[in-house]
Amino acid sequence: MKHALRRTRRVLAAAVGLGLAAALTACSDDAAGDGSVLVGLITKTETNPFFVKMKEGAQEAASEHGVTLQSFAGDYDGDNATQVQAVENLIASGADGILITPNDSAAIVPVLEQAAAAGIMVIALDTPTEPADAVDATFATDNFLAGELIGEWAQKRFEAEGVEPRVAMLDLNPNQIAVDVARNQGFLQGLGVDIADENQIGDEDDPRIVGHDVTDGAEEGGRTAMENLLQRDPDLNLVYTINEPAAAGAHEALKAAGKADDVVIVSVDGGCPGVENVESGVIGATAMQFPLKMASMGVDAVVEFAESGQTPDPDTGLDFVDTGVELITDEDIEGLESQDSAWGLENCWG
């Protein structure tokens, strides 16, 4: 009954909103099916390789199922307005499901509620909404575990060498979004640092932590943040970065300071350029996530919903569907399962 009601509302919304659908042009028909199922994909940007891979996964799954995919993206990371417009367009088009990586986890919620009222299933990919239950399901990396894996790797490596780590923390931005917090706090826990509040960056009280700075997840930001923290403590020897572009920037700053060979960098992402940096020794270890899998699973879920009205259940003990994470390093640590960079290059962002 619930599914029938949602489907009726979806059809009515499509009829009412045809004019809006015609007016908006920020989408493309990436996979044209038989018209029976329409899936919308809305990513944060079109330029970030992570979201390019996500779009690729959605296209492949849509083609396999013979359904129609329309894709949209924000104009820049943080662009909520364009994502809102994309959701409105998909409501008007009578979409069966929307897959979205929110640019603003809270501000996007009202329009997603409109989509739900129109009978559309909404799935968050990679980044949860706030609150998390504003969507039918979330498919994402266990970001706390991703951070924990690289933290444990670093802790064991430094312990084996009898060296105490002095840690620079290169985070995302001052907003402390869920992904940023989870990776940061997971890393600290893996390293053996007592974290005061699991939901708060920077409140730990441990002399091994040199300090925190933000990078905007970009190479330039990583370089600047690394320069700032080197000024604070030129003897730091371990760097955590929110992602691999920030790690690349940190490495450039360390190299310019003549310290690249004395500092270990760990990160999260598992993109092909990042895995290449593991292979070359720029990054000691990274945690690989799987955006292609996230998007393809999302399309599968929309097709299932269209056929049966069923929505995905979260994994046991989590409030999301875990799409997996792998530790990638060429420095094996006893007792810690990992894959090497050769495996990583074959599977990066798969």
C-alpha positions as CSV (number, residue, x, y, z in Angstrom):
1,M,0.0,0.0,0.0
2,K,2.8,2.4,0.9
3,H,4.5,1.7,-2.4
4,A,1.3,2.2,-4.4
5,L,0.7,5.5,-2.7
6,R,4.2,6.7,-3.4
7,R,3.9,5.7,-7.0
8,T,0.6,7.5,-7.4
9,R,2.2,10.7,-5.9
10,R,5.1,10.3,-8.3
11,V,2.9,10.2,-11.3
12,L,0.9,13.2,-10.2
13,A,4.1,15.1,-9.5
14,A,5.3,14.3,-13.0
15,A,2.1,15.6,-14.6
16,V,2.2,18.8,-12.5
17,G,5.9,19.6,-13.2
18,L,6.3,19.1,-16.9
19,G,7.0,22.7,-17.4
20,L,9.8,22.7,-14.8
21,A,11.3,19.6,-16.4
22,A,11.4,21.4,-19.8
23,A,13.0,24.5,-18.3
24,L,15.9,22.8,-16.6
25,T,18.9,21.7,-18.7
26,A,21.5,20.8,-16.1
27,C,21.2,17.0,-16.8
28,S,22.1,14.4,-19.4
29,D,20.5,11.2,-20.4
30,D,23.5,9.0,-19.6
31,A,21.7,5.7,-20.2
32,A,18.5,5.5,-22.1
33,G,16.4,2.5,-21.2
34,D,12.9,1.5,-22.1
35,G,11.4,4.4,-20.1
36,S,9.8,2.2,-17.4
37,V,12.3,3.2,-14.7
38,L,14.1,6.6,-14.3
39,V,17.1,7.0,-12.0
40,G,18.6,10.3,-11.1
41,L,22.2,10.7,-10.0
42,I,23.3,14.0,-8.4
43,T,27.0,14.3,-7.5
44,K,28.8,17.1,-5.7
45,T,30.7,18.1,-8.8
46,E,31.5,16.8,-12.3
47,T,35.3,17.4,-12.0
48,N,36.3,15.4,-9.0
49,P,37.6,12.0,-10.2
50,F,35.8,10.3,-7.3
51,F,32.4,11.5,-8.7
52,V,33.5,10.7,-12.3
53,K,34.0,7.1,-11.2
54,M,30.6,7.2,-9.4
55,K,28.9,8.3,-12.5
56,E,30.6,5.6,-14.5
57,G,29.2,3.0,-12.0
58,A,25.7,4.4,-12.3
59,Q,25.9,4.4,-16.1
60,E,27.1,0.8,-16.2
61,A,24.4,-0.4,-13.8
62,A,21.7,1.5,-15.7
63,S,22.7,0.0,-19.0
64,E,22.7,-3.5,-17.5
65,H,19.2,-3.0,-16.1
66,G,17.9,-1.3,-19.3
67,V,16.8,1.8,-17.3
68,T,17.1,5.5,-17.9
69,L,19.8,7.5,-16.0
70,Q,19.8,11.3,-15.8
71,S,22.9,12.8,-14.1
72,F,23.4,16.2,-12.5
73,A,26.1,17.8,-10.5
74,G,26.8,20.9,-8.4
75,D,28.9,23.6,-10.0
76,Y,31.4,23.4,-7.2
77,D,31.9,21.5,-3.9
78,G,29.3,23.0,-1.6
79,D,26.9,24.1,-4.2
80,N,23.5,23.3,-2.7
81,A,21.3,25.4,-4.9
82,T,22.2,23.5,-8.1
83,Q,21.5,20.2,-6.3
84,V,18.1,21.5,-5.1
85,Q,17.2,22.4,-8.7
86,A,18.3,18.9,-9.8
87,V,16.0,17.2,-7.3
88,E,13.1,19.5,-8.4
89,N,13.8,18.5,-12.0
90,L,13.7,14.8,-11.1
91,I,10.5,15.2,-9.2
92,A,9.0,16.9,-12.2
93,S,10.2,14.1,-14.5
94,G,8.6,11.4,-12.3
95,A,11.8,9.7,-11.3
96,D,11.6,6.4,-9.5
97,G,14.7,7.0,-7.4
98,I,17.4,9.7,-6.7
99,L,21.0,9.0,-5.8
100,I,22.7,12.0,-4.3
101,T,26.0,13.0,-2.7
102,P,24.9,16.0,-0.7
103,N,26.9,19.2,-0.9
104,D,25.1,20.4,2.2
105,S,23.8,17.5,4.3
106,A,21.2,19.6,6.2
107,A,20.2,22.2,3.6
108,I,19.3,19.6,1.0
109,V,16.8,17.8,3.3
110,P,13.7,19.9,2.6
111,V,13.7,19.2,-1.1
112,L,14.5,15.5,-0.5
113,E,11.4,15.4,1.7
114,Q,9.5,16.7,-1.3
115,A,10.8,13.9,-3.4
116,A,9.8,11.3,-0.8
117,A,6.3,12.8,-0.7
118,A,6.2,12.4,-4.5
119,G,6.8,8.7,-4.1
120,I,10.5,8.7,-5.0
121,M,13.1,6.6,-3.2
122,V,16.1,8.7,-2.2
123,I,19.5,7.2,-1.5
124,A,22.5,9.2,-0.2
125,L,25.8,8.1,-1.6
126,D,29.1,8.6,0.3
127,T,27.9,11.5,2.4
128,P,25.0,11.1,4.8
129,T,22.2,13.6,5.2
130,E,21.6,15.4,8.5
131,P,19.6,13.7,9.9
132,A,20.6,10.4,8.3
133,D,17.0,9.1,8.2
134,A,16.0,11.9,5.8
135,V,16.7,9.4,3.1
136,D,15.5,5.8,2.5
137,A,19.1,4.5,2.7
138,T,22.7,5.5,2.6
139,F,25.4,3.6,0.7
140,A,28.8,4.7,1.9
141,T,32.3,3.8,3.1
142,D,32.7,3.1,6.8
143,N,34.8,6.3,7.1
144,F,35.6,5.7,10.8
145,L,37.0,2.3,9.9
146,A,38.9,3.8,7.0
147,G,40.7,6.2,9.4
148,E,41.1,3.5,12.0
149,L,43.0,1.2,9.5
150,I,45.6,3.8,8.5
151,G,45.9,4.9,12.2
152,E,46.6,1.3,13.3
153,W,49.0,0.8,10.4
154,A,50.9,4.0,11.5
155,Q,50.9,3.0,15.2
156,K,52.3,-0.5,14.5
157,R,54.9,0.9,12.1
158,F,56.2,3.5,14.5
159,E,56.1,1.1,17.4
160,A,58.2,-1.4,15.4
161,E,60.8,1.3,14.8
162,G,60.8,2.5,18.4
163,V,59.8,6.0,17.3
164,E,57.2,8.1,18.9
165,P,54.9,9.8,16.3
166,R,54.5,13.5,16.2
167,V,51.4,14.0,14.2
168,A,50.0,16.7,11.9
169,M,46.3,16.4,11.1
170,L,45.2,17.8,7.7
171,D,41.4,17.8,7.8
172,L,38.8,19.0,5.3
173,N,37.3,22.3,6.4
174,P,36.0,24.1,9.5
175,N,32.4,22.7,9.1
176,Q,33.3,19.3,10.5
177,I,31.0,17.3,8.2
178,A,30.4,13.7,9.0
179,V,33.0,12.2,6.6
180,D,35.7,14.6,7.9
181,V,35.0,13.8,11.5
182,A,34.7,10.1,11.1
183,R,38.1,9.7,9.2
184,N,39.8,12.0,11.7
185,Q,38.6,10.3,14.8
186,G,39.0,6.8,13.4
187,F,42.6,7.6,12.6
188,L,43.3,8.8,16.1
189,Q,41.7,5.8,17.6
190,G,43.7,3.5,15.4
191,L,46.8,5.4,16.5
192,G,46.0,4.8,20.1
193,V,44.9,8.4,21.0
194,D,42.1,8.9,23.5
195,I,39.4,10.8,21.7
196,A,37.2,12.9,24.0
197,D,34.1,13.3,21.8
198,E,33.9,11.0,18.7
199,N,31.8,13.7,17.0
200,Q,34.3,16.5,17.5
201,I,37.6,17.2,15.7
202,G,40.4,18.8,17.7
203,D,39.3,18.2,21.3
204,E,41.9,15.4,22.0
205,D,44.5,16.1,24.6
206,D,47.6,14.2,23.5
207,P,51.1,15.7,23.2
208,R,51.8,13.6,20.1
209,I,49.3,15.7,18.1
210,V,51.2,18.7,16.7
211,G,48.0,20.4,15.5
212,H,45.2,20.5,13.0
213,D,44.7,22.5,9.8
214,V,42.3,22.4,6.9
215,T,42.9,21.7,3.2
216,D,39.5,21.8,1.4
217,G,40.4,18.4,0.2
218,A,42.7,19.9,-2.4
219,E,46.4,19.8,-3.3
220,E,46.9,23.5,-2.8
221,G,45.2,23.4,0.6
222,G,47.3,20.4,1.6
223,R,50.5,22.3,0.7
224,T,49.5,25.4,2.7
225,A,48.3,23.4,5.7
226,M,51.5,21.4,5.8
227,E,53.6,24.5,5.6
228,N,51.7,26.0,8.6
229,L,52.1,22.9,10.7
230,L,55.8,22.6,9.8
231,Q,56.2,26.1,11.2
232,R,54.6,24.9,14.4
233,D,56.8,21.8,14.7
234,P,59.6,21.2,12.2
235,D,60.2,17.8,13.8
236,L,56.8,16.2,13.0
237,N,57.1,12.8,11.5
238,L,53.6,11.6,10.7
239,V,50.9,13.3,8.6
240,Y,47.2,12.3,8.4
241,T,45.3,13.7,5.4
242,I,41.6,13.7,4.7
243,N,42.2,12.6,1.1
244,E,44.9,11.9,-1.4
245,P,44.9,15.3,-3.2
246,A,45.7,16.9,0.2
247,A,48.4,14.2,0.7
248,A,50.0,15.2,-2.6
249,G,50.1,18.8,-1.5
250,A,51.5,17.9,1.9
251,H,54.3,15.9,0.2
252,E,55.2,18.9,-2.0
253,A,55.5,21.1,1.1
254,L,57.6,18.5,2.8
255,K,59.8,18.1,-0.2
256,A,60.4,21.8,-0.4
257,A,61.4,21.8,3.2
258,G,63.8,19.0,2.7
259,K,61.8,16.7,5.0
260,A,60.0,14.3,2.6
261,D,62.2,11.3,3.5
262,D,61.7,11.9,7.2
263,V,57.9,12.0,7.3
264,V,55.2,9.3,6.8
265,I,51.9,10.3,5.1
266,V,48.7,8.3,5.5
267,S,45.4,9.1,3.7
268,V,42.0,7.9,2.6
269,D,40.5,7.5,-0.9
270,G,42.1,4.8,-3.0
271,G,42.0,6.7,-6.2
272,C,44.4,5.6,-8.9
273,P,46.7,8.7,-8.5
274,G,46.7,8.1,-4.8
275,V,47.6,4.4,-5.2
276,E,50.4,5.4,-7.6
277,N,51.7,7.6,-4.8
278,V,51.7,4.6,-2.5
279,E,53.7,2.7,-5.1
280,S,56.2,5.5,-5.4
281,G,56.5,6.0,-1.6
282,V,54.8,9.4,-1.3
283,I,52.0,7.9,0.7
284,G,52.8,5.1,3.2
285,A,49.3,3.7,3.4
286,T,45.8,4.7,2.2
287,A,42.3,3.3,2.8
288,M,40.5,2.6,-0.5
289,Q,36.8,3.2,-0.9
290,F,34.6,2.1,-3.8
291,P,32.5,4.9,-5.5
292,L,31.7,2.8,-8.6
293,K,30.3,0.1,-6.4
294,M,28.3,2.7,-4.3
295,A,26.6,4.0,-7.4
296,S,25.9,0.7,-9.1
297,M,24.4,-0.6,-5.9
298,G,22.3,2.5,-5.7
299,V,20.9,1.8,-9.2
300,D,20.2,-1.8,-8.3
301,A,18.3,-0.6,-5.2
302,V,16.1,1.8,-7.3
303,V,15.3,-0.9,-9.8
304,E,14.3,-3.2,-6.9
305,F,12.2,-0.5,-5.4
306,A,10.4,0.1,-8.7
307,E,9.6,-3.6,-9.0
308,S,8.7,-4.5,-5.4
309,G,8.6,-1.3,-3.2
310,Q,11.4,-2.7,-1.1
311,T,14.1,-0.3,0.3
312,P,17.5,-1.4,1.5
313,D,18.2,-2.2,5.2
314,P,21.4,-0.9,6.8
315,D,24.1,-3.3,7.8
316,T,24.1,-4.7,11.3
317,G,25.3,-2.1,13.8
318,L,25.4,0.7,11.3
319,D,22.9,3.3,10.0
320,F,24.1,2.8,6.4
321,V,24.9,0.1,3.8
322,D,28.7,-0.4,4.0
323,T,30.3,-0.5,0.5
324,G,33.7,-1.7,1.8
325,V,37.2,-0.4,2.5
326,E,40.6,-1.9,1.9
327,L,44.0,-0.9,3.4
328,I,46.5,-0.3,0.6
329,T,50.2,-0.3,1.4
330,D,53.5,-1.7,0.2
331,E,54.8,-2.0,3.8
332,D,53.1,-5.0,5.3
333,I,52.5,-4.9,9.0
334,E,52.2,-8.2,10.8
335,G,48.7,-8.8,12.1
336,L,47.1,-6.2,9.9
337,E,45.4,-7.3,6.7
338,S,46.2,-5.2,3.6
339,Q,46.5,-5.2,-0.2
340,D,49.6,-3.9,-2.1
341,S,49.7,-1.1,-4.6
342,A,49.6,-3.6,-7.5
343,W,46.2,-4.8,-6.3
344,G,45.2,-1.3,-5.7
345,L,46.0,-0.2,-9.2
346,E,43.8,-3.0,-10.6
347,N,40.9,-2.1,-8.3
348,C,41.2,1.6,-7.6
349,W,37.8,3.1,-7.0
350,G,36.1,0.0,-8.4
